[in-house]
């Protein structure tokens, strides 16, 4: 993975310390530069009478950034920071381009009736994105964070191959164990169970997927066998992460769909909302 410049989205809410811990880990691991970004989100240009209030908030944020940067300096990490007033996604898009960031790190919040800010960024920005969430991230502290086990779901698509390459390189950098998982969707079985011929087709599809998984693992230079499971993809991914005590999931933003593989776009959404650990989304 090319990881020379990292951008971390900071909102000074409850996940800030966790986001900073993961930013510190990746910055140190890849010997990258780190920039922190706070966006004072306004959908339209603020009216003039709000200017004094905005200036006060910007000064407050700058002071909080100074405190965060001091915490990072204890671990030998020097970070830059920027405070922007404007539309959230546009501001992040500009920051990504201006900094040349190779990865964006941010927290995750999901709302029932509307897309959250983090969901909008995940959907809109075409950059590897580490989404910090789940119980695994709850105790994350700068300087003491470890990623021991990584899970990479695959559907054999091109984006899935890129995700696996990133997961393998990351596992090597972090000295982590890497599990490769393919989920054979159970919806196939729901459609094909009336005739013996249809059962035969399902068995052949399963065998073909197993062969593809073995080939994928072998060509990736991994010695550990891949995992083959049946079920609803996102549920299997989440349950596998829980059962195997996974610290990080790496997956592609979208994939093949239909019976050839997982609908990784919708799977990604579902995993992000229920994963027990941070998720690295590869576009």
Secondary structure, DSSP 8 states (H G I E B T S, - for coil): ---SEEEEE--SSTTHHHHHHHHHHHHHHHT-EEEEEEEEE-SS---GGGHHHHHHHHHHHHHHHHHHHHHHHHTT--EEEEEEEE-HHHHHHHHHHHHT-SEEEEE----SSS--HHHHHHHH--S-EEEE-SGGGTT--TTT----EEEEE--SSHHHHHHHHHHHHHHHHHT-EEEEEEEEETHHHHHS-SSHHHHHHHHHHHHHHHHHHHHHHHHTT--S--EEEEE-HHHHHHHHHHHTT-SEEEEES----GGGS--HHHHHHHHHHH-SSEEEEE-
